[in-house]
Amino acid sequence: MSKAKLFILAVAVLTFSLAQAQVDTLTLMHVNDTHSHLLPYGPKDSDGNWTWGGMARMATLIGMTRMTEPNVMLFHSGDLFVGDFMFQEYVGVAELEIMKALGYTALELGNHEFDLYPSTLKYVLNQAGFPAQGFPVLCANLDMTADPELDYFVQPYIIQEISGVRVGVFGLMTELTNQISNPSPVVVLPPLAQAQAWVDTLRIGHDCDLVILLSHMGIFEEQLAAATIGGIDIILGGHTHTVTPAPIVIGNTVLVQAGEFAKHIGKLTVITNAGAVQDWSYQLLNIDSSVPAEPTLAGMIDFLAAGVEADPRFGPVYSAVIAHASRDITKPFGEGLCRDNPLGNLVADAMRSATATQIAIQPQGFISQTIYAGPVKGADIFQAVPYGFDQATGLGLKLVTFETNGMSLIYGLEFATYNLPYVEDFFLHGSNISYAYNSANTPGARVDYGSIRINGLPLDPTATYTVTVPDAVVPFFSQIPGFQVNNLVATGLSLYTVVRDFMAGHSPVTYYAEGRVIDFSMLENPVAGIGGMIDVVWQFEDNGSIYDRHTANLLQKRLEIIKASIERGQGRAALNQLNAFELKLQDLADSGLISQTASERLIILAEKLAESIDSDYAHPEMPQGSSPLPYDAKLNQNYPNPFNGSTVISFTLPGATNLNLAIYDLAGRKVRTLLAGYQEAGHTSVTWDGKDENGRNVSSGIYFYNLKAGDISMTRKMNYLK
C-alpha cells in the first residue's frame, strides 16, 4: 500500500468528541497562514527539538475545547499551503486530510493556494476527497468563468444553523493574488467591492443572525472592511501574519488574526441573544511545548516526516544539523531608520556569493521565516526561503543573473517602495547595494537617488551592472516601464541550497540589520530624527560596525548636543554641529574605530537631517570667511525642492578636476548640461531655470541631476512644479 493510502487510512481513525450544544454560546476557533507547518518549528530546546507550533499539539487544544465548550466552529483563513518540505513532498494533500480529521468548519483560500496554478489546487482537492468528503472551501471574490471546474470545489459562503442561530460565513481574498501568485485563468476581483453584496445576501436574503467574514485580505483591508462594510459581526483574518492578542473592535465588528505557522490558535467566544451578538471574550492560545501532542496525529506526522527524509532529493532535513546561528536571523521588516532585516541581508549575500555578480536583490515577500539561534537544520533554512516548486529537484526558486543599467535600478527601487507600508512584499533587500527612501513622500518619488551605492560607490545611471535575483522576480521587473533585463542567464542553482551551503560555510552565522536600506521619513521631524540616529548608533555597536562602546557613547553625546540646539531653536548651531559630526565620523573611520560603511550610513543620515533643519529654520548664512574645504566631494540637495521657476544646485570638490553636471529625466534622457570642463576645488553653485538645452521649459515631474568629477559619480533627485 502507498504512503498516501496508509496516511489517509490512518487519519480516518482520528476523531474528537463533540459537546452538547447550548442555546446562546458559540465558540469560534481560528488559525491563518499555517504554511504546511505540520511539525513544530522555531527555537529549539536543549535536546534540539522545535518548541513552537505543531498540528498534533493544536489537535489537543481543539479536542479539549470541544469537550468543554459548546458549539465549536473551526476556521482557517488561508495560506494553508507552501512553507515546508511537507508541501514539497505531499503538495498539500496531507494538510487537507489532517484538517478533515480535525473537523474544520471552513477554509478560505489564500494566495499561496494558487502558487502552482488552479490546476494543481483542483488536483489536490480532488485527491483529498473534496468536496464530497471534505469541508467547505470558500472564496466569494473569484471570477471562475474561464475555469468552471474550480467552481465545483469553491463556494462563496456557507450557512449553518446552530441552536436556532443562523450563522453565515463568506470568504474574501486579497486582490494582490493576481500579481504575487498564479490564479490565471481565474481572476481575483476587488474584495471590498464585493463584500457588501455578500453581507446583504446572508443578512437579508438568508436571514442570518450572525455574519462572519473569513478573510485572507490582510490586516489593513480587514480594518477598512470593518469600518466601511455594514453588517459584518466578526472578521477572522489572515495574509499579513498579524497577531492580535486582543480583538480590534471597529464599530460593531470584531477583528482577529492568529499570527503564523500555527504558533497560536484564537478562540473567540460569542454570546448571542435572540440571534444578535450580546457579548464576547477572546483568548489567543499558545501552541508550544507545554501542550502535549495528540498521540495518534503525532504518529501520523512523524510518518510523513520520515517519508520526506526518505526522499533522496531532500535527505535528513528534519534531523541533521547544517550550521549554527549565533543569534536569531530575523525576518520581520525593519523598524526606525534602518529598514533592512538580517534574513534579507543573509539571503542576498548568499546569492551574490554563489554567482559573483556585482549585486544581488531579494524581495521581502520571498522570505518567510526567521532562522532561530542555535543548531540550524535543513528545514529551518527551507522554511526561511520556501517559495516556488521545481519538479525535478522538489525544491523552490532558482537563481538567475542578468545585466541592467543604473536607471533601471532606480525604477526598480521606486517600484519596491511604492506600496509601503501596506504591502511589504515588493520591498528589496540587497547585497553590495544600499539605498535610502522616504516613505512619507508621494509613491513613485520616494527613492533618494544620491543615496544609492553599488560596492560603496554612488550609482551611475548610465553604467551597466550585473544582478542576481530569484527567478520569480524577473516577471515583476519586466512589468516596470523602462526596466532593462539583458543577457538573462538561468544558473540552475536552487535558492535553498545556495543559502544552506553559505550558512554551512560561514557557521556560526551572525547577521544584523545594517542600514543597507534607510527610510528618511523619521528625519522630517528633526528631534525624532536625532532619536532615530541614536538608535542606529547602538545598532551599529551591536553588530560590530562601531568597534567599542566608548565610541558609541561619544557619538550619542554629540547627537544629544545637536538635539538640544534644535529644541532651543538654534538651527544654525545645529547645522554647524552636524557638519562637525560628519567630520568626526570620517576621523573615526580613518582611525579604525568605526567601519567605513557605518560611517557613510550615518553621514547620509546627518546630511538628510540637515535638510530638515533647513526647512524648519531660517536658511543659515555661512559666516564671512568660513568656507572650509570638505574632506570629500559632496553633491548637495537642490534648494528649494520642490521648486517652481529655478533652483540652486551646489557641490564641493576637495581638489581641481574635470567634471560634468547634467540634468536627466526619469527615462534617463539628458535634459541639459549645466557645467562641463575643468573646475577648481571648493564650493560651487549653479542655477537651473527648468529649461532644456534648446531653451524650452520642461514639463512638471521628477528629474535627477548627476555630477561626474574625476572617478566620482553622484546623483540626486528633484521635483519640478511648473
N, C-alpha and C positions, 0 to 999 in steps of 0.2 A: 504494500500500500504506500502511496506517495506521502511526502511530508505534509503537503497541503491537506490531503484527505484525513490523515491522522490528526492534524490540528483541528479541522472542522469537527471531527468526531469528538475530540476532547472538549471543545467549548460547548458542545451540546449538553454536557452534564453539569455545566456551571450555572446555578440558579440562585436566586435570592428571594427570601420570603417577603411578602407584602403585608403591611399592617392594615387593619380595618380602617376604612375612611371615616373621617369626621366631617361634619357639615361645613364648618366655617374656616378651616385652615388648609392652606396649600403651601407645600414646600418645593421650591424650585432650586435644584442643584445645577451648576453650570461650570463648564470649562471652555477654554478657547485656545487656539494656537498651540496645540499639543505636538505637532510636527513629528509624528512617528516615534515619540519617546515612550516606548513600551517599558523599557528598563529604567531604573533610576539613573540620575546623571548628577553633574555639578561637583562640588567639593567632595573629597574622599576622606574616609575615616582612617584610623591608624592601620587598618588591615587592607587599605586600598580599595574599599568598597564605596561606590557613589552613595550620597546621603539624601539627595532630593528626588522627589517625584517617584514615578513607577506606577504602572497600571494596576499591579497586584495590591499595592498599598491603597490606591484610590478605590479599588473594589471593596476593601474593608470598610472605608468610610461610607461608601454608598450603601453597603449592606446594613451597617449599624444604623444609619439614618432611616432606612426603610423599615427596620424592625421597631424603631422607637418613635417615629413621627408619621403623621397621616399624609395621605395624598401627595406622594413624592413624584415630581416630574424631573427628568434628567435631560439636559440640553448640551449641545456642542455648537459653538458659534463660529466654526470654520477654521481652515488650515489644519486639518487632520493629517494631511499627507506631507511628506518631504522634510527631512531633517536628521535622519539617522540611517545607518546601514540596514535597519529593518525594512525601510521603504525600498532601498536598492535591491533587496532580496525578494520581498513579497509584494511589492508595488501597491501596498495599501490594503490588500485583502485581509491581512492579519488584524489590522486596526479595526476594520469593519466587523469582523467576526467577534472580536472581543466586545465591541460596543453592543452588538446584538445580545451577547450573553449578559451584559450588564443592564440591559433593558432600557436603552436610550429612548426618550420620547421623540426627539427630532435632532437632525443635523442641518445646520445652514452651510452651504458651500462657501469655501474660501477661495481666494485667488490661486493658492498653490494646488488646489484640486484640479486646476486646468493646466498645470505646468507641462504635462505630457499630452495635452490636447483633449478635446471631448471624447475622441475615440477611445483613449485609454481609460478615461473616467467611466465610460459606459461599460467597457470590458471588465473593469474591476468591480463595479456594482453588480454586474451580472454574475461574476464568479462568486461573489459573496451572497448570492441568492436574492438580490433586490429586484423589484420591490416586494415580491410576494412574501419572502421570508425575512425581510428587513424591517426597518423603521422609516418614517418619512424623511426624505431628503428635500430641503426647502430652498427656494430662491425665487422671489417674485419680480425681479427686475432683469430677467434674461429674455432676450428675443431669440427663440429657438426655431424660428421659421426655416432657416437653412439647415437645421439638424433636428428634424422632428423626432428622431429616435430618442434623443435625450429627454424629451418631454415625457416619455414613458417612465423615466426614473425620478424626475424632479417635479415638484408641485409648489405652487406659490404659498399655500398656507394649509394649516390643519385646524380642526375644531374638535375639542374634547369636552364632554360634559362630566364634571366631577362633583358628585354630591349636590347636584342641582345648579352648579355654577358652570356657565358656558365659557370656556377658555379658548380664545382664538389666537393662534400663533402664526405669524408670517415672517419671511426671511428676506433680507436685503444684503447685497454685496457691493463692495467698492467698485466704482466705475473705472478706477485705475487698473483693474484687472485687464482691461483691453490693451494696456501698454506694458504691464510688467509680467504678464503670463501669456498663455496661448489659448484663449477661448474660441478663436475663429474656427468655424463659421458662425458660432454663437456670438451674439453681441450683448455686452452688459450695458443696460440702459442707466441713465442718471437715477440713482436710488431715491433721492429726496423728491424728485418729480413724480415718482410712482407711489410714494408712501401714503399720502392722504387717501388716495382711491382705495388702497387695500385696507386701510383702517376703516373707512366707511363701509366697505364690503363686509367686514367682520362685525363692526359695531351696529350698523343699520341693517344691512342685507341679511345677516345671520343672527342677529340679536345676541351677540356675545357680550357677556358681563365684564370680562377681563381680556384685554388685548396686550399681547406680548410681541415685541419686535426682537427676533433673533437676528442679530446684526453682525456682519463682517465688513463694516464701513470704516471703523477706526473711531477713536475717542472724539476727534474734532467734529466729524459729521454726525456722530451719535448725539453729541450735545446740541448740535444745530437741529437735529430731528426732534429732540425733546422740547426745544424752545419754539419750534415753528409748526410742528405737525400735531394737530389736536386729536385726542382720544387714545394715545398710547399710554398704558399704565406702567409698563416695565420694558426696559431695553437690556437684554443680555448681550453684551458687546464683545467685539474681537477685532483683530487685524493689527492694532497698534501695540499689542502685548502689554497693555496698561494694567497695573494693579490698583484696584480701588478698595482699600481697607474698609472704607465706609462708602455707601452709595452716594452718587452725585444726584441730588434732587433738583429738578428744574420744573417749576410749576407743579403739575400733578404726576410727573413722570419720574420714576426711579431708574437710574442707570448704573450698571455694574459691569466690570470686567475682571477676569481672574488671572491676569498675567500671562504666563507662557509655560510650555513644556510640562504641564500638569504638576507644577510645584505647589499650586493651590487648587482647591475646588471651592466655589462660592455656594453658600446656602442662604437663600432669601425666603423667609417665612412670611406669608401674606395672610392677614386676617381679613375675611370678607364679611360684609353684612348686606344681605339682600342682593348679593352679586357684586357689590361695589367694594373697593379696597377701603377698609376702615383703619388698618394699621399694618405695620410690617416691622421685621427685625432682620438683621443680616450678620452672618459670620463668614469670614474668609478662612477656611480651614487649611492649615499647613499639611502638606503631604511630605513627610520626611521619615527619618529612621526611627522616630518614636512611634510610628504607625506600623503595626505588624502587617506583613503581606498576606493576602488571602492565599492559602497554600496551593489550591488547585490551579488557580490562574498563574501563580508564581512558577509552578512546574511547567505550565504550557509556554510561558515566556522564555524560560531557560531553554526549553526545547527549540524554540525559534532562534534564540541566540546561538545555540550550537549549530544550527543549520547555516547561519551566516558565517561562522568561523570555519565551517567545513567547506565553504565555497573557496576554491583556490584563488579567485580574484581578490578576496578580502583577507583571509587568514585570521590570526588571533587578535582581532581589533578590539575585543572587549576584555582581553586578559593580559596581553603583552604591553609592557611599558616602553614607550618610544623615546621619551625625553623627560626632563623635569622643568617645571616653571617656577621661577624664584618668587613670583607674586602673581596675582590674578591679572591675566591679559584681557582687559575688559572690552566689551562690545558697545555699551551704550554711547550714544552721540555725546561728544564733549560738551562741557559747560563753561561759562565765563568767556574769556577771550580766546582760549585755546579750544578749538572745536574738533581736532583730530582725536582719535582714540587709539589705545595701544594695539588692539587687534587689527584695525585697519592698517596701522603702520607695519606690523609684523607681516601681514599677508602681502602688502605691496613690496616690502623689502625682499620677501621670499621669491616673488615673481621676477623681480628685476635681477636677483642673483642667478636665477635659472636661465635667463635669456640674454643678459648683458646688454640690454637696451639702455638708452640714456635715462628714461623714466619709466615707471610703472604706475598704473592707476587702478584703484579698487573701489567700486561703489559701496556705500554703506548698506544698500539693500541686498548685496551679495555676501554679507557676513551675517551669521545668525546667532552665535552663542559665545559667551565668554569662555576662555580656557582658564581653568582654575589652578591655583598654586598647588604644587606637589607633583606627584608622578602623573605623566600625561600618556594616555593610551590612544590608539588609532581612532577610537570612537569619539574621544574628546576633540580631536582635530577635525574629523569629518563633520561633527555637529557644528563646528565653527564655520565651515565652508561647504554646506551640503547640497547646494543647488545644481540643477542640471542632471541629465541622465544619459550616459553613453552606453549603448547596448553591448558593445564589445568588452568594455572593462567593468561595467556595472558602476562606475564612478560618475562624477559630476562634470562641472565645467572644465574646459581645456583652455590653454593659453594660446593667444595669437599675438603676433607683433605686426606693426605697420609703421609707416612714416607719415608725418604730418608737419604742418608749419606752425609757427608761433601764434599766428592769428586764429587758427583753428582751435588751439588750446584755450585761447581766451573765450571763444564761442562755447567750448565745452564746459568751462568753469562757470560761465553765466548760466548755462542750462542746469548745471549741478546745483546752483544756489537759488534758482528761480522760485521753487515752491516751498522753500523753508519759511516757517518751521513746521508747516502742515504735512509735508511729505519729505522725509529724510532719505528715502531710498536712493535718489539720484546723487546725493552728496558724494564727492570724490575724495578719498584718501590717496596719498601718493608717496612714492619713493623717489628721491632725488628731485622732487618738485615741491615747492611750497608756495602758498598764496594767501592773500587776505581778501575779505569781502565785508560788506556792511549789510546785514540782514534788514536794517531799517530803511535802506534805500529802495527805490522802485524796482520790482523784479525786472531783470534784463539789464540793469545798470548797477549791479551790486559789487562786481569784482574790481578791486583796486589793481589796475594793470601794472603800476610801478612796483607792486609788492611781489610779483610773480618771479620766482627764482628757479632756474634749472642748474643743478650742480653748483648752487651758491651764486650763480651769475644772473643778472637781470634777463628776463625773457626778451628775445629778439623776434618781433612779429614776423619778420621775413625769413628767418632761419628754418631749417628742416631739423626735426627731432625724431628719434626712434622711440617707440612706445610699446609697452606690454600691457595687455588687458585680458580678462577672461573673455572667451569667445562671444558670450551673450551680450557683451557691452557694445560690440560693433554695430548692431542694428540701431541702438539708441543714438550713437554718434552720426550714423547715416541719415537720421531724421533731422539733424541740426543744419539749417541752411548755411552753406559755406564751409562746413567742416570737411576737411580732406582726409580720406583714408587711402593711402597709396602703398603699393607693394605689400599687400596683406599676406602674411605667412602663418599657416597653421602649424604650430610646433609639435602637436601630438602630446604635449605634457599636460597631465591632469593637475588641476589646482590643488587637490587634496594631497597628491604625492609630493608636489613641489613644497607645500607648507610642511608636510611631515618630514621630508628629508632635510629641509632647512632647520627645523627645530632640533632634529637629531644631531645635526652638525654644529649647533650653537648652544647645546644644553650645558648648564642650566640657562634657560631663556628668561630674559628680563626685557619687558617693553613698557613704554610710558606714552602719555600724551606729551608731545614735544613742541607744540606750537607750529607744526608743519602747516596747519590751517588756522587762521585767526579771523575772528569776527570783530570788526571795528565798532559795532553798534554801541557797546558799553561806553566807548570813549567819547560819544557825543555829549555825555554829561561828564565834565572834567573830573569832578570829585569821585564819581563812581568809577571812572576810568583809572584813576590812581589806585583805587582799591583793587581793581582787576589786575593792574600791573604788579601790585604787591603779591597777589595770588600766583601770578606767573613766575615771579622770582622764586617763590618757595616750591612751585612745581619743578623748576629747573634745578633747585637744590636737591629735591627728592630724586630726580632722575640722573643726577650726577653731572649735569651741564654746568652748574655752578659748583666748584670743587670743594668748597668748605663753607661751614655755617657762618663764619665771620664775614665772608664776602657777601653772603645773602643778607645778613643783618645790616651791613654797610649800605647796600642798595635800597633796602627797605627804609632806612633812616633818611636817605636822600629823597626818596619818593614822598615820605611823610612831610618833609620840609616844603616840597613843591605843593603838596595838598594844602598845607597851612597858608601858603601865599595865595592859592586860588580862593580859599574860603575867605580870606581877607580882601578879596577883590583886586589883588596886586598882580594883574595879568602880565605886565612887563617883567616883573621879578620872576614869576613862574616860568616864563619863556626862557629867560636867561639861565635859570636853574636847570631847565630841561636840556638846554644846549650843553651845559656843564655835565649833566648826567650822561648824555650821549658820549662825550669825550671820555668820561670816566669808564664807561663800558668798553670803549676801544682800548684804553690803557689796561684794563683787567684782562681783556682777551690777549693783548700783546704780552702780558706778564704770565699767561698760562693759568689764571685763576678762574676763568670762565671760558667755555668753548666759543669759538668764533661764530658758530650757528646761533647759540643762545644770545650772544651779544647782538647779532644782526636782528634777531626777532625783537628784542627789547628796544633797539634803536628804531625799528619800524613803528612800534607802538608809541614811542616817545614823539616821533615826527607827526603821527596822526593825532595824538593828543594835543600837540601844539596848534594844529589846525582848529581844533575845537575851542581852544583858548582864544585864538584869533577871532573866532566868530562871536564869542561871548563878551569880549572886552575890546576896547579901542585898539585898532591895529598899531602895534608898537613901532615907534621910530627908533632906528639904531642911533645911539649916541654918536655925536660927531667924532670922527677919528677912530671909531672902534669898528673895524671890519676885518677880523682875523680870518685867515685862510682856513678852510676846513681841512681835516685830516684826509678826506677822500672826496671824490667827485660826488655832487649831490644835485638831483633834479627835484625842484620843489613843486608842490601843487600850485596850479594856476590860481590867480586871485583877481577878481572874485570868481567863484564857481558855485553854482551855475552862473552864467553871465549872458548879458544882452548888450550887444554893441562891440565891446572889446574886453580883453582880459590880458593880464600880465603873466608871462611865463619866465621864471628865473631859475638860474642854475649857478653852481660854483665849481670851479676847477682847481685842483691843487697845483697844476703846472700847465704851461702853454702846450697846445696840441691842435691838430686839425679836427674839426667837428662838423656835424650836420644836425640841425634841429629842424624837424619836419612834422607836419600835421597829417594824420591819416583818418579816413572814415572807418566805419565798422566793417566794411567789406575788405579792408586792408589796402584801399587805393590811396595813393598820395594826393592830398588836397593842396598842400602848399609847403614850400621850403622857406623857413623863416631865417635861418642862418646857415652858411656853409663856408668852410675855409679855415684859416688859421685864427686861433683865439688865445689871448693872453690868460694867465692864471687870474683867479679872483672871482668876484660876483658879477654876473651879467643878467640883465633883464631885457626882455623883448616883448613887444605888444602884438597880439594877433587881433585883427579887426573883423574876424568872421568872414573873410573873403578868400577865394581860391587863387590859384596862380594867374588867372585871367581877370582878376578884379571883380568877380561876380560873388554876390552874397551866397553863402552855403545855406542849406536848409537846417532847421532845428534838429537836434539829436545829440547822440553820444559820439565824441571824437576822442582820439588819443594823440598825444604828442610824444615823439621819440627823439632822444638825444644820443647820438653816437659820437663818442670822444675817445680817440685812440682805439683801444681794445674794449672799451666800455660801451654798453648799450642799456639805456634806461627809458622806461615808458610810464606815462601816467595818463589817466582818463579825465575828460572834462565834459561838461554838459552845456551846449549852446542853446539858448532860448531866443528864438527870433521874434 
